[in-house]
Amino acid sequence: PFVHQFASFDIQTLNAAFLFAVIGLGLNEAAYMAEIVRAGVSSVGEGQSEASIALGMSWSQTMRRTVLPQAMRVIIPPTGNELISMLKTTSLVAAVPLTLDLYGRVRDISGVNFEPIPLLLVASTWYLAVTSILMVGQYYVERHYSRGATRALTARQLKAMADGQTAAADDIPDGPGAGRTTGGENA
């Protein structure tokens, strides 16, 4: 009450349709996200948790320091995909009489000027732009959490691999009939 208010949010301006849309999308995504997190946590080997407990870590320390950092590599890709999918699913809110979503606004404006195609192209461009931004963000988040999962090969390792490939290539016989014996020769 004694602080300058920067933004206000009037709860009474929300209508029931918006609330139903949020609840519907939230319940739909909650089931998917629960399964994604469960799969990510169970992808970490049991030995990792046992080692943390053997070191004297509590359950929360084990999850925070051992399990979740390894599980994030598995959790992040489908989570990003679900976020993008949920953005696209917001157009299904049109089933609820709600005009606050992008598709609802397009329908309202096209009902006034009777030109739905240009407005649908604009809406699809907006969906494409926001989806592209989310995909780039997902790429960087995945790259951040995949650090340490792969490592660069040293020059010595690369040389050993190249030598191994050339040695294997030298063992391959030349030509289609090379290395085979015919029936008239003694083997």
Protein Blocks (a to p, Z undefined) as FASTA:
>chain_A
ZZccfbdcdfklpcfklmmmmmmmmmmmmmmmmmmmmmmmmmpcfklmmmmmmnopafkl
mmmmmmmmmmmmmmmmmmmmmmmmmmmmmmmmmmpccfkbmklmmmmmmmmnopaklmmm
mmmmmmmmmmmmmmmmmmmmmmmmmgokaccddfklmmmmmmmmmmmmmmpcghjkgoia
cfkbcZZ
